[in-house]
Amino acid sequence: MNINDPIRMADIRKSRTVAASMSRFEVERQFKMSLMLVIVLTVATLAITAINHISTTDTVRLPVPTRVS
């Protein structure tokens, strides 16, 4: 396919039209949703890391010394 192909040119025009037709409201909504997703994933990652740290430090114990008589 070369750039003069009518199907390819139609696809290029369509993608530009779709990008230009997005309203400011839609762009703002998508930005807010992306930001919320990043925040939720960050908080979830921190929570899982903290839970794993607490659970691993609780189970590590030193051996109890035994007396040999």
N, CA, C and O atoms as a GROMACS GRO file, in nm:
protein
  276
    1MET      N    1   0.083  -0.119   0.000
    1MET     CA    2   0.000   0.000   0.000
    1MET      C    3   0.087   0.124   0.000
    1MET      O    4   0.185   0.133   0.074
    2ASN      N    5   0.051   0.217  -0.082
    2ASN     CA    6   0.122   0.344  -0.078
    2ASN      C    7   0.028   0.453  -0.026
    2ASN      O    8  -0.090   0.428  -0.004
    3ILE      N    9   0.079   0.569  -0.008
    3ILE     CA   10   0.002   0.678   0.052
    3ILE      C   11  -0.111   0.725  -0.038
    3ILE      O   12  -0.206   0.788   0.010
    4ASN      N   13  -0.104   0.697  -0.168
    4ASN     CA   14  -0.209   0.740  -0.260
    4ASN      C   15  -0.327   0.644  -0.265
    4ASN      O   16  -0.424   0.669  -0.336
    5ASP      N   17  -0.320   0.537  -0.192
    5ASP     CA   18  -0.430   0.441  -0.189
    5ASP      C   19  -0.553   0.509  -0.126
    5ASP      O   20  -0.542   0.564  -0.017
    6PRO      N   21  -0.669   0.506  -0.193
    6PRO     CA   22  -0.787   0.577  -0.142
    6PRO      C   23  -0.837   0.524  -0.008
    6PRO      O   24  -0.888   0.600   0.074
    7ILE      N   25  -0.821   0.393   0.015
    7ILE     CA   26  -0.866   0.336   0.143
    7ILE      C   27  -0.778   0.391   0.255
    7ILE      O   28  -0.828   0.431   0.360
    8ARG      N   29  -0.651   0.392   0.231
    8ARG     CA   30  -0.557   0.442   0.333
    8ARG      C   31  -0.582   0.591   0.362
    8ARG      O   32  -0.580   0.633   0.477
    9MET      N   33  -0.603   0.669   0.258
    9MET     CA   34  -0.630   0.812   0.276
    9MET      C   35  -0.760   0.832   0.354
    9MET      O   36  -0.768   0.922   0.438
   10ALA      N   37  -0.861   0.750   0.328
   10ALA     CA   38  -0.988   0.761   0.401
   10ALA      C   39  -0.966   0.730   0.549
   10ALA      O   40  -1.023   0.795   0.636
   11ASP      N   41  -0.883   0.630   0.578
   11ASP     CA   42  -0.854   0.597   0.717
   11ASP      C   43  -0.784   0.712   0.788
   11ASP      O   44  -0.813   0.743   0.903
   12ILE      N   45  -0.691   0.776   0.719
   12ILE     CA   46  -0.619   0.889   0.777
   12ILE      C   47  -0.716   1.005   0.803
   12ILE      O   48  -0.713   1.065   0.911
   13ARG      N   49  -0.800   1.035   0.708
   13ARG     CA   50  -0.896   1.144   0.726
   13ARG      C   51  -0.993   1.113   0.840
   13ARG      O   52  -1.028   1.200   0.919
   14LYS      N   53  -1.036   0.988   0.846
   14LYS     CA   54  -1.131   0.948   0.951
   14LYS      C   55  -1.068   0.963   1.089
   14LYS      O   56  -1.133   1.012   1.181
   15SER      N   57  -0.944   0.920   1.105
   15SER     CA   58  -0.880   0.928   1.236
   15SER      C   59  -0.861   1.073   1.279
   15SER      O   60  -0.875   1.105   1.397
   16ARG      N   61  -0.830   1.160   1.185
   16ARG     CA   62  -0.817   1.302   1.219
   16ARG      C   63  -0.951   1.361   1.258
   16ARG      O   64  -0.959   1.441   1.351
   17THR      N   65  -1.055   1.322   1.188
   17THR     CA   66  -1.189   1.373   1.218
   17THR      C   67  -1.235   1.326   1.354
   17THR      O   68  -1.292   1.404   1.431
   18VAL      N   69  -1.210   1.201   1.386
   18VAL     CA   70  -1.250   1.148   1.516
   18VAL      C   71  -1.174   1.219   1.628
   18VAL      O   72  -1.234   1.255   1.729
   19ALA      N   73  -1.045   1.240   1.611
   19ALA     CA   74  -0.965   1.307   1.713
   19ALA      C   75  -1.010   1.452   1.730
   19ALA      O   76  -1.012   1.504   1.842
   20ALA      N   77  -1.044   1.516   1.622
   20ALA     CA   78  -1.086   1.656   1.630
   20ALA      C   79  -1.228   1.670   1.685
   20ALA      O   80  -1.264   1.775   1.738
   21SER      N   81  -1.307   1.564   1.672
   21SER     CA   82  -1.446   1.574   1.716
   21SER      C   83  -1.465   1.545   1.864
   21SER      O   84  -1.576   1.560   1.916
   22MET      N   85  -1.360   1.503   1.934
   22MET     CA   86  -1.375   1.478   2.078
   22MET      C   87  -1.398   1.610   2.150
   22MET      O   88  -1.323   1.706   2.133
   23SER      N   89  -1.501   1.611   2.229
   23SER     CA   90  -1.534   1.735   2.300
   23SER      C   91  -1.439   1.754   2.418
   23SER      O   92  -1.372   1.660   2.463
   24ARG      N   93  -1.434   1.874   2.464
   24ARG     CA   94  -1.350   1.905   2.581
   24ARG      C   95  -1.398   1.825   2.702
   24ARG      O   96  -1.318   1.779   2.784
   25PHE      N   97  -1.530   1.809   2.712
   25PHE     CA   98  -1.587   1.731   2.822
   25PHE      C   99  -1.538   1.587   2.818
   25PHE      O  100  -1.503   1.530   2.922
   26GLU      N  101  -1.535   1.527   2.699
   26GLU     CA  102  -1.491   1.388   2.686
   26GLU      C  103  -1.342   1.375   2.719
   26GLU      O  104  -1.302   1.279   2.785
   27VAL      N  105  -1.263   1.468   2.675
   27VAL     CA  106  -1.119   1.465   2.706
   27VAL      C  107  -1.098   1.478   2.856
   27VAL      O  108  -1.016   1.407   2.914
   28GLU      N  109  -1.172   1.568   2.918
   28GLU     CA  110  -1.160   1.587   3.063
   28GLU      C  111  -1.204   1.463   3.138
   28GLU      O  112  -1.141   1.424   3.236
   29ARG      N  113  -1.311   1.400   3.092
   29ARG     CA  114  -1.362   1.279   3.157
   29ARG      C  115  -1.260   1.166   3.146
   29ARG      O  116  -1.236   1.094   3.243
   30GLN      N  117  -1.201   1.149   3.029
   30GLN     CA  118  -1.103   1.042   3.011
   30GLN      C  119  -0.978   1.068   3.093
   30GLN      O  120  -0.918   0.974   3.146
   31PHE      N  121  -0.937   1.195   3.104
   31PHE     CA  122  -0.821   1.228   3.186
   31PHE      C  123  -0.848   1.195   3.333
   31PHE      O  124  -0.763   1.137   3.400
   32LYS      N  125  -0.967   1.231   3.382
   32LYS     CA  126  -1.002   1.202   3.521
   32LYS      C  127  -1.006   1.052   3.547
   32LYS      O  128  -0.960   1.005   3.651
   33MET      N  129  -1.060   0.977   3.453
   33MET     CA  130  -1.066   0.831   3.470
   33MET      C  131  -0.925   0.772   3.472
   33MET      O  132  -0.897   0.682   3.552
   34SER      N  133  -0.836   0.820   3.386
   34SER     CA  134  -0.699   0.770   3.384
   34SER      C  135  -0.627   0.806   3.514
   34SER      O  136  -0.554   0.724   3.569
   35LEU      N  137  -0.647   0.927   3.561
   35LEU     CA  138  -0.585   0.969   3.686
   35LEU      C  139  -0.635   0.885   3.803
   35LEU      O  140  -0.556   0.844   3.888
   36MET      N  141  -0.764   0.859   3.809
   36MET     CA  142  -0.820   0.776   3.916
   36MET      C  143  -0.764   0.634   3.909
   36MET      O  144  -0.735   0.573   4.012
   37LEU      N  145  -0.747   0.581   3.789
   37LEU     CA  146  -0.691   0.447   3.773
   37LEU      C  147  -0.548   0.442   3.826
   37LEU      O  148  -0.510   0.347   3.894
   38VAL      N  149  -0.469   0.543   3.794
   38VAL     CA  150  -0.331   0.548   3.844
   38VAL      C  151  -0.329   0.556   3.996
   38VAL      O  152  -0.249   0.488   4.060
   39ILE      N  153  -0.416   0.638   4.054
   39ILE     CA  154  -0.421   0.651   4.200
   39ILE      C  155  -0.462   0.520   4.265
   39ILE      O  156  -0.402   0.478   4.363
   40VAL      N  157  -0.566   0.457   4.212
   40VAL     CA  158  -0.613   0.330   4.269
   40VAL      C  159  -0.506   0.223   4.260
   40VAL      O  160  -0.484   0.150   4.357
   41LEU      N  161  -0.439   0.213   4.147
   41LEU     CA  162  -0.335   0.112   4.133
   41LEU      C  163  -0.216   0.140   4.225
   41LEU      O  164  -0.156   0.046   4.279
   42THR      N  165  -0.182   0.266   4.244
   42THR     CA  166  -0.072   0.301   4.334
   42THR      C  167  -0.106   0.265   4.478
   42THR      O  168  -0.025   0.206   4.549
   43VAL      N  169  -0.226   0.302   4.521
   43VAL     CA  170  -0.269   0.272   4.659
   43VAL      C  171  -0.277   0.121   4.680
   43VAL      O  172  -0.235   0.071   4.784
   44ALA      N  173  -0.330   0.048   4.582
   44ALA     CA  174  -0.340  -0.097   4.595
   44ALA      C  175  -0.201  -0.160   4.603
   44ALA      O  176  -0.180  -0.253   4.681
   45THR      N  177  -0.108  -0.112   4.523
   45THR     CA  178   0.028  -0.165   4.527
   45THR      C  179   0.094  -0.139   4.662
   45THR      O  180   0.159  -0.227   4.718
   46LEU      N  181   0.076  -0.019   4.714
   46LEU     CA  182   0.133   0.013   4.845
   46LEU      C  183   0.069  -0.072   4.955
   46LEU      O  184   0.139  -0.119   5.045
   47ALA      N  185  -0.061  -0.093   4.948
   47ALA     CA  186  -0.130  -0.175   5.048
   47ALA      C  187  -0.081  -0.320   5.043
   47ALA      O  188  -0.055  -0.380   5.147
   48ILE      N  189  -0.068  -0.374   4.925
   48ILE     CA  190  -0.021  -0.513   4.912
   48ILE      C  191   0.122  -0.525   4.961
   48ILE      O  192   0.157  -0.624   5.027
   49THR      N  193   0.205  -0.426   4.930
   49THR     CA  194   0.344  -0.428   4.977
   49THR      C  195   0.350  -0.423   5.129
   49THR      O  196   0.428  -0.496   5.191
   50ALA      N  197   0.267  -0.338   5.190
   50ALA     CA  198   0.265  -0.328   5.336
   50ALA      C  199   0.215  -0.456   5.399
   50ALA      O  200   0.271  -0.502   5.499
   51ILE      N  201   0.112  -0.515   5.343
   51ILE     CA  202   0.058  -0.640   5.398
   51ILE      C  203   0.161  -0.751   5.388
   51ILE      O  204   0.178  -0.829   5.482
   52ASN      N  205   0.228  -0.761   5.275
   52ASN     CA  206   0.331  -0.864   5.260
   52ASN      C  207   0.447  -0.842   5.356
   52ASN      O  208   0.501  -0.938   5.410
   53HIS      N  209   0.484  -0.718   5.377
   53HIS     CA  210   0.594  -0.689   5.470
   53HIS      C  211   0.555  -0.727   5.612
   53HIS      O  212   0.635  -0.787   5.684
   54ILE      N  213   0.435  -0.692   5.653
   54ILE     CA  214   0.389  -0.725   5.788
   54ILE      C  215   0.380  -0.875   5.806
   54ILE      O  216   0.422  -0.928   5.909
   55SER      N  217   0.326  -0.945   5.708
   55SER     CA  218   0.309  -1.090   5.723
   55SER      C  219   0.442  -1.164   5.722
   55SER      O  220   0.454  -1.267   5.789
   56THR      N  221   0.541  -1.116   5.651
   56THR     CA  222   0.670  -1.186   5.649
   56THR      C  223   0.751  -1.157   5.773
   56THR      O  224   0.825  -1.244   5.819
   57THR      N  225   0.742  -1.037   5.829
   57THR     CA  226   0.821  -1.007   5.948
   57THR      C  227   0.761  -1.074   6.071
   57THR      O  228   0.832  -1.096   6.169
   58ASP      N  229   0.634  -1.106   6.069
   58ASP     CA  230   0.570  -1.170   6.183
   58ASP      C  231   0.609  -1.318   6.191
   58ASP      O  232   0.614  -1.373   6.301
   59THR      N  233   0.635  -1.380   6.082
   59THR     CA  234   0.661  -1.525   6.082
   59THR      C  235   0.809  -1.559   6.099
   59THR      O  236   0.843  -1.675   6.123
   60VAL      N  237   0.897  -1.462   6.088
   60VAL     CA  238   1.039  -1.489   6.105
   60VAL      C  239   1.073  -1.484   6.253
   60VAL      O  240   1.060  -1.379   6.317
   61ARG      N  241   1.116  -1.598   6.306
   61ARG     CA  242   1.149  -1.604   6.449
   61ARG      C  243   1.284  -1.672   6.466
   61ARG      O  244   1.322  -1.759   6.387
   62LEU      N  245   1.353  -1.631   6.568
   62LEU     CA  246   1.482  -1.693   6.598
   62LEU      C  247   1.458  -1.829   6.665
   62LEU      O  248   1.358  -1.847   6.735
   63PRO      N  249   1.549  -1.921   6.644
   63PRO     CA  250   1.531  -2.051   6.711
   63PRO      C  251   1.550  -2.036   6.862
   63PRO      O  252   1.632  -1.957   6.910
   64VAL      N  253   1.474  -2.113   6.935
   64VAL     CA  254   1.482  -2.109   7.081
   64VAL      C  255   1.604  -2.194   7.124
   64VAL      O  256   1.615  -2.310   7.086
   65PRO      N  257   1.694  -2.133   7.203
   65PRO     CA  258   1.812  -2.210   7.245
   65PRO      C  259   1.772  -2.322   7.343
   65PRO      O  260   1.687  -2.302   7.430
   66THR      N  261   1.831  -2.436   7.326
   66THR     CA  262   1.801  -2.549   7.416
   66THR      C  263   1.920  -2.573   7.507
   66THR      O  264   2.035  -2.554   7.468
   67ARG      N  265   1.889  -2.615   7.629
   67ARG     CA  266   1.998  -2.647   7.725
   67ARG      C  267   2.038  -2.792   7.712
   67ARG      O  268   1.957  -2.884   7.706
   68VAL      N  269   2.164  -2.807   7.708
   68VAL     CA  270   2.216  -2.943   7.706
   68VAL      C  271   2.272  -2.972   7.846
   68VAL      O  272   2.363  -2.903   7.892
   69SER      N  273   2.217  -3.075   7.912
   69SER     CA  274   2.266  -3.106   8.047
   69SER      C  275   2.365  -3.220   8.044
   69SER      O  276   2.416  -3.259   8.149
   0.00000   0.00000   0.00000
